[in-house]
Amino acid sequence: MGVKGFVEGGIASVVAGCSTHPLDLIKVRMQLQGENAPKPTTQFHSLRPALAFHSPHVISPADIHIPAPPSPPRAGPIAVGIKIVRQEGVAALFSGVSATVLRQTLYSTTRMGLYDILKQKWTDKDSGVFPLSRKIAAGLISGGIGAAVGNPADVAMVRMQADGRLPLAQRRNYNSVFDAITRMAKQEGITSLWRGSSLTVNRAMLVTASQLASYDQFKEIILEKGLMKDGLGTHVTASFAAGFVAAVASNPVDVIKTRVMNMKVEAGEAPPYAGALDCAIKTVRSEGPMALYKGFIPTISRQGPFTVVLFVTLEQVRKLLKDF
């Protein structure tokens, strides 16, 4: 039964990951908007006015004030998607999909399989009840382990998704997820494959605990109250609600994770944030608590469909494999 849970969860996760990959790519591009904005490259050499016959004064670059260009407005998910298709082609929406397949195979297969094992172990054999507190604990444990296992594929996926926004000369042009992982290990060291893993693990624990636990809980409530029968309608309703809960729970960690990973550290100067907790405190103090929910629309627009496809597919796979 334990192996079966891994297989079912893995198949459902790969289907969900591939079908919602364009939404995830758009989310990553939106999170990177404004990062490393190009600086003016025009160089001014020392100039002498044409009619200054005996003037010793030379105009230097410091004498010329060029105002910085205004920051471009941040585009929404639809505008970002259209821009990608126009500039890079429709196929660009699936950039890094091989990394998504590997990530789901490692991360989601592990978390779904472990959650299923813990669910069987912790369900009361007499009453058949799996308490909410145990559901949350099972989600936290399985999510954390799954994220640690899948972090190399996660790093590769983000890089491959973001590559198209870079100038041609700066692109990494990974051929596949295996090429990305191999080159990262050789050029940046093996530890680069677990860059940002602490935040990734924390986020995965929250997502898994809220997503899997809430899906089981909503499904049980719907069936116990007799609102619907155990079918596609129940699965879609419970999974959509679980996706919303997961987005609400994980968005603050996503914001902190993005800011810590994108902070610019100048040589000889202290970094803007000492860590994740310091970043959270400074963000709330300077921008208010709701700053932790910036980018919530892109998050829910990806998390919602992913969760629906994940659990609807999982239920169908379980029906197909029930005799095995």
N, C-alpha and C positions, 0 to 999 in steps of 0.2 A: 504493500500500500504506500510506503514511503516513496519508493521509486516512481510509482504511478503519479503521485502528486507533483513531483519535479517535472515529469514529462508533460502532464496537462498544463501546468503553469508555464512551462517553457514555450509550448506551442502557442498558447493564447497571447503571451507577452510579445513574441516575435511578430505575430499577425498585427497586434495593436501598435507596436512600435513602428513597423513599416508603413502601415496605413495612415498614421498621424505624423510621419516624419517631416513632411513639408511644414506643418504647423510648428513643430519643434525647431526647425531651421529658422523660420521667421522669428520665433521668440528669441533665439540666440542672436540674430542680427539686430533685433531691436534693443537687446540688452547692451550691445556694443556700440550703439549710436553715440557719436560724440567723442568716442575714445580715439586717442592719437590723431586728432584733427590736424590736417596739413597746415604748416606754417608758411607765411609768405616766403618765397624763395628769391625774390628780386634782390639783386645785390647792387649797391650804389658805391661807385668808386669816388675818390676825391675829385671834385669838380671845381674848375675856376671859371667864374662868369666870363662870357665872351668879351664884354666891353669893360672889364675891370683892368685898365691898363697898368696901374701901379699898385693895385690893392694887394696887400700881402695875405689877405684872408682867403682861406680855402674852405669850401663847403665840404664838410665831412658827413658821413652817414648819420652821426649823432645829431646834426643840425636839421635833418629831414625827418619829420614826424609823419608816419604813415599809420592812420588808425586801423586797428584790427578789424577784419571783416566780421560782420554779425554772424552769430552761430545759426546754422540752418535749422528751420523748425523740425522737430522730431516727427517722423512719419508714423502713421498707424499701421496695424498689421496688414490691411488690404493694400495700402500704398507700398509697403515694403515688399509684399509678394509680387505686385505688378512690376516693380523696379527690378527684382531678381529675374523675372521671366523676360523682360525687355532687354536687359543688359547681358544676361548669362544663358538664357534659354530655359525652356521648361524643365530639361533634365537637371538643371542646377537645384531645383527644389528637392532633389533626392541626393544632393551631395553628402557624402558621409553615411549613406544608408548601410554600407557594409559594417561600419562601426556600430550602428544602431542594432544590427542583427547580433553582433558579438556581445554588445552590452546587455541586450535583453537575454541572450543565452546564458551569460555569466551572472548578471545582477538579478534579473527578475526570476529566472529559473531557480536560483538559490533561495531568494526570499519567499517565493510562492511555495516551493517544496518544503522549506523549513516551517513555514506557517502552517501548512497542512499537517505536518508531523506533530507539531505542538498542539494543534487543534484536536487531533485524535487523542493525544496523551492527557490533555487537560480538560476534556469534556467529561462531565459526570456520567458514569456508566449507568447509574440507576435512573436518573431523570433525563439524561441526554442533553443537559443544559451546558452551554459554553459561556460562562459569565463575561460581561463586557470588560471587566478589569483584566481577565486573562487574555481576552482578544487583543487588548491594547499591549499587554506585556509581550505576547507572541509576535505582534507586529514590530515592536521596538527591537526585539532580539533578531528576528529574521531580516529586517531591513538593514540593520547595522552590519551584519555579516555579509549580506548580499552586496552592499555598497563597497565594502573593503575588497571583495573578490572582483567586482566589475569596474573599479576605478580606472585602470589603464585604458579600457575601451571607452570610458566616459570622457577622459582627457582627449583621446584620439578623435572621438565624435565631435566634440566642441571645436577642435582645431580644423577638422575637415569641413565643418559647416561654416566656419568663419573665414575660410581661406579666400572665398570669392570676393570678399569686400576689400581685400588688400590690393595694392598696386601689383602689376605683373611681376616686377622685379623682386617683390618681397614675399610672394606666395611660396608656400612649402611644396605644393603640388604632390601630395601623397597619392600614390597609385591605389592603395587600399588600406584598410585598417591595420593589416599586418605590416605593411611598409611603414605606416606612421609609427607604430609601436617599436619596430626595429630601429628606425632612425632616431627616435627620441631616446631610446636606451643607449645608442652609440654616441650621439652628439651631446646629450644633456645628462647622461647618467641614468641608471636604473631607477633612482628615487624620483625622477621627473614623472614616472608613470603613476605615482601616487600623490602628485601635486594637488593640494586642496582637499586631500582625502578626509580630513577631520570634519570640514564643513559638509562634504558630500555624505559622509556617514550620518551626521546629525540630521541632515535633510531627509535622507532615505529612511531613517528611523521614524521621523514624523509622518512622512508620506505613507509608509507601509502600515504604521499603526492606525492612522486615520482612514486610509483607503480600504484596507482589508477588513479591519474591525467594524467600520461603519457600514460596509456593504453587507456583511453577515448580519449586523444588527438591524439595518433597515429591511432586509429581506425577511428576517424573522418576524418583525413587527407587521409587515404587510400580510404575511401568511397567517399569523396568529389572529389578527383583527378581521381576517376574511375580506380584505379590500380587493385582492386579486388572487387568482390561482397561480400555482408555480409554473410560470411560462415566460415567454419573451417580454410581455408587458412588465412583469415583476422584476425581471433581470435588468431591463433598461431603466426603470424608475429607481431601483436601489443603487445601480451603478452611477447614474447621473448625480444622485444625492451624495454618494461616496466621493465622486470627483470634486464636487463643490467643497465638501469638508476637507479633502486633501489639499486643495488649492488654498483655502483659508489658513490651514495649519502650517503649510510649507512656505508661503510667500515671504514672511519676515526673514526666514533663513536664506531664501533665495536672494533677497536684497542685500543682506550682510555678506553673503558669499560672493556676489558680484562686485561689491565695493572693495572687499579685501583683496580679491584676485586682480582687480583692475587698478589698485592704487599705485601711484608713481612714486618710487623711492629714489630721491636724489643722493648722489654720493656724498658721504660725510654729514648727512642730515638725518634726523629721526624720521621714521616712516609716519604717514598721517595717522595710522591706526596701529596700536600695539598688538592687537589681536581681534578676534570676533566680538568678544564682550565689550571691549573698548569702542569698537566701531558701532555697536548697537547703542551704547550709552550716548556717544557723541551725535549719532543720527537723531535719536529721540530728543535730545536737548536742543539741538539747533533747528530741527525741522518738524518736531512734534511726533506723536505716536503713529499717526497715519502715514508717515514716510516709509514705514515698514511694509506698507501695502502698495508701494509704487509698482507699476507694471502688473497689477492684478488681472487686468483684462486679458493680456497675452497669456498669462499663466492659466486662467480658467478656460480660455479658448483652446488651449492644448490639453490641459489636464482632464477636462470634461469629456471630450471625444475619446481620448485614450482610455479612460476608465470604463466608459460604456462599451467600447470595442473589446477591451480586455475581459470583462466579466461575461458579456454576452457570448464571446468566443469560448471562454472557459467552460461555461455551462453546456455549450454544444459539444465540446470535446469530451467532457465528462460523460455525456449521454452515449457518444460513440465508443468510448473505452470502458463503459460500465461492466462489460462482460469479461474484461481482461484482468 
